[in-house]
Amino acid sequence: MELDLSTQKLATHENLLEIRNLRKWFPVQKTFLDQLLAGKVNYVRAVDGVNLDIRRGEAFGLAGESGSGKTTIGRLAIGLAKPTEGDVVFDGINLNKINEEELRRMRRRMQVIFQDPMASLNPRMTLGDSVSHGLKIHYPQRDDEHREMTLAIFEKVGLTPARYFLNKYPHQISGGQRQRVAIARALITRPELILADEPIAMADVSVRALLLDLMVQLKNEFNLTYLFITHDLATAKYICDRIGVLYLGKMVEMGSLKDMYQHPLHPYTQALLAAVPVPNPLLKRTQPMPAGEIPNPINPPPGCRFHPRCPFAKEICTKDEPELLEIRTGHWVACHFANTFLC
Amino acid sequence: MPEVKEVLISIRNMTVSYETRLGAVSAVDGVSFDIFRGEILGLVGESGCGKSTLGKGLMRLMPSQGSVHGEIFFGDQDILKFTDDQMRDFRGRRISMIFQDPMTSLNPVQRIDEHLIEAIQVHEPQTNKMKALDRVKKLIERMGIQSNRLSSYPHQLSGGMRQRVMISLGLVLNASLIVADEATTSLDVIVEAKLVDEIKKIRNDFGVSILMITHNIALVANIADRLAVMYAGRMAEIGPIEQLFANPLHPYTQGLLACVPSIEIKDNENLYKMPGEPPNLTHPPSGCRFHPRCPYVMPVCKELDPKLVEGVPDQFVNCWLYQEQPVVNNPESR
């Protein structure tokens, strides 16, 4: 049987995913005594007002350091967490306005690949059962075809011979193969959006290139849209069409691969790019790094959140928060002095 | 790096094996190399290649089911022949180690100054506390931490600072070698870049040798003087970093360097895709352990082990392409 995953319904919305003014604040747990005395609850502002459109068929990379909120945005984007404020619109459907049952049915169309396949695959289920589980939930009426479909998807992700892998357990295969199983499991429900949260961070260098290549190939073949979350800008370059850089829950810059890597306008993006080591001993970094470390997201600095570490900070940066503005076509920057870097 | 290279530690035919249910597994298998005084030697390889085991073996920090064989010469002494007491004195004083996560290495209920003073007093019991504190203060300021932070607890410091405290623990006793096992891996990229700068500065200021064990080849390119590449428990190649990046000799090194993603953007650029995956060391391949993945595999590679030979000056490689092949007794045997 030919597994036909490429047939998608006619695209009605150009933007597969629209994120509007998204906020997620986590309350900080306090003791009862603290609450009595202070009476005020503090919040970790993990995501604090993010807008983002992801076009059908593109690979959008979300980059940032730990604590920047990139994983939280991913979880909100596919309805795994409820936003404090704001909307997530998937193909014209607002995920906040639908009930649990409808959301469950929507999940077929958006799947996740996590960082650690050893943690995300059930150690007591065979690979075949893990992968076909999505079919049982979303296509129960076609259960006679499940085995064929599972075998076909194993072949697609390069786990051949598929029959050999079907009855294996996660601990019996290598790390690279496990991540391929996780990819197969995400693809089997014929999704449109794939959330890939650091999908290759655990893999060895020699295996990474193969996984990246597989993801690009599958994206083209199945017309997938990727939300690719990563801390590694060198890897993002090989898969993403557009990149957004997050700092303390805010998008500081967003643009095409070329804009971001060749003409980064925000000082934070510039620092982040300069910090990535280049695998060439002759190209040693000369640019100084910003002072300090990422501040506490409970009390983010006033004004521009990057100003305490920014080498170009002026007085205005300590008071007014810069807006994310389109400086050039498709290139958005939240910096008071973005124009001065344009040259 | 000094002009005349003085050997600090000489490792000869070092084997580290673990007893497992499936029999003895040699995570490091007959590795020989030197570490020079004042150099930063990068040791790279993929998970399971034995790079961490080698670092632990150097310090004889093996779990009970592991054992180290061979010779490790420090000056004219073989540290594998030391008694446990000698070894305890040697560790910390001559070689010190920093790990990936400083939060699990530092004692959460002990202040930073207590960590450092304790290290001095254990190894130099005659030093009084005031003198020790003086030394600690001077050192910590050279490390870029204000001396008023000495009364902090580990959780009050940032990740980068904690790693600097770990390095200070080695330097406070004037260790000659610091083994850094993935010391920057858990840090964010900007903090990591800053720590790398500091490690270079520390090497220049203190003249200490650093064995930098990491999987991050791009990072090593920016810090190391020489690079050692391990594969499946064996040393594949070792040489000066610029020379080795410009002209990698071992097919594994060639592949490894070609598949490292780089931020230097080029259009239509593809990463090299190395076939296969690293072998399981319970059943290592025969002959050269890289032969099942090697694009230049020859009949001899499947049968016999190559040796580590000087392929080009200063650059040693463990591959049949660069050494005379023995006459295979029975060529039809395959």
Boltz contact constraints between the chains, C-beta under 6 A:
constraints:
  - contact:
      token1: [A, 65]
      token2: [B, 188]
      max_distance: 6.0
  - contact:
      token1: [A, 66]
      token2: [B, 188]
      max_distance: 6.0
  - contact:
      token1: [A, 174]
      token2: [B, 277]
      max_distance: 6.0
  - contact:
      token1: [A, 176]
      token2: [B, 277]
      max_distance: 6.0
  - contact:
      token1: [A, 204]
      token2: [B, 46]
      max_distance: 6.0
  - contact:
      token1: [A, 204]
      token2: [B, 47]
      max_distance: 6.0
  - contact:
      token1: [A, 205]
      token2: [B, 259]
      max_distance: 6.0
  - contact:
      token1: [A, 206]
      token2: [B, 259]
      max_distance: 6.0
  - contact:
      token1: [A, 206]
      token2: [B, 274]
      max_distance: 6.0
  - contact:
      token1: [A, 209]
      token2: [B, 259]
      max_distance: 6.0
  - contact:
      token1: [A, 209]
      token2: [B, 271]
      max_distance: 6.0
  - contact:
      token1: [A, 209]
      token2: [B, 273]
      max_distance: 6.0
  - contact:
      token1: [A, 210]
      token2: [B, 273]
      max_distance: 6.0
  - contact:
      token1: [A, 233]
      token2: [B, 263]
      max_distance: 6.0
  - contact:
      token1: [A, 234]
      token2: [B, 261]
      max_distance: 6.0
  - contact:
      token1: [A, 234]
      token2: [B, 262]
      max_distance: 6.0
  - contact:
      token1: [A, 234]
      token2: [B, 263]
      max_distance: 6.0
  - contact:
      token1: [A, 235]
      token2: [B, 261]
      max_distance: 6.0
  - contact:
      token1: [A, 238]
      token2: [B, 261]
      max_distance: 6.0
  - contact:
      token1: [A, 261]
      token2: [B, 265]
      max_distance: 6.0
  - contact:
      token1: [A, 271]
      token2: [B, 190]
      max_distance: 6.0
  - contact:
      token1: [A, 275]
      token2: [B, 189]
      max_distance: 6.0
  - contact:
      token1: [A, 275]
      token2: [B, 190]
      max_distance: 6.0
  - contact:
      token1: [A, 275]
      token2: [B, 193]
      max_distance: 6.0
  - contact:
      token1: [A, 276]
      token2: [B, 263]
      max_distance: 6.0
  - contact:
      token1: [A, 277]
      token2: [B, 218]
      max_distance: 6.0
  - contact:
      token1: [A, 277]
      token2: [B, 219]
      max_distance: 6.0
  - contact:
      token1: [A, 277]
      token2: [B, 222]
      max_distance: 6.0
  - contact:
      token1: [A, 278]
      token2: [B, 262]
      max_distance: 6.0
  - contact:
      token1: [A, 278]
      token2: [B, 264]
      max_distance: 6.0
  - contact:
      token1: [A, 279]
      token2: [B, 217]
      max_distance: 6.0
  - contact:
      token1: [A, 279]
      token2: [B, 218]
      max_distance: 6.0
  - contact:
      token1: [A, 279]
      token2: [B, 221]
      max_distance: 6.0
  - contact:
      token1: [A, 279]
      token2: [B, 260]
      max_distance: 6.0
  - contact:
      token1: [A, 279]
      token2: [B, 262]
      max_distance: 6.0
  - contact:
      token1: [A, 280]
      token2: [B, 221]
      max_distance: 6.0
  - contact:
      token1: [A, 281]
      token2: [B, 221]
      max_distance: 6.0
  - contact:
      token1: [A, 281]
      token2: [B, 241]
      max_distance: 6.0
  - contact:
      token1: [A, 281]
      token2: [B, 242]
      max_distance: 6.0
  - contact:
      token1: [A, 281]
      token2: [B, 245]
      max_distance: 6.0
  - contact:
      token1: [A, 284]
      token2: [B, 222]
      max_distance: 6.0
  - contact:
      token1: [A, 289]
      token2: [B, 190]
      max_distance: 6.0
  - contact:
      token1: [A, 289]
      token2: [B, 193]
      max_distance: 6.0
  - contact:
      token1: [A, 289]
      token2: [B, 194]
      max_distance: 6.0
  - contact:
      token1: [A, 293]
      token2: [B, 158]
      max_distance: 6.0
  - contact:
      token1: [A, 293]
      token2: [B, 191]
      max_distance: 6.0
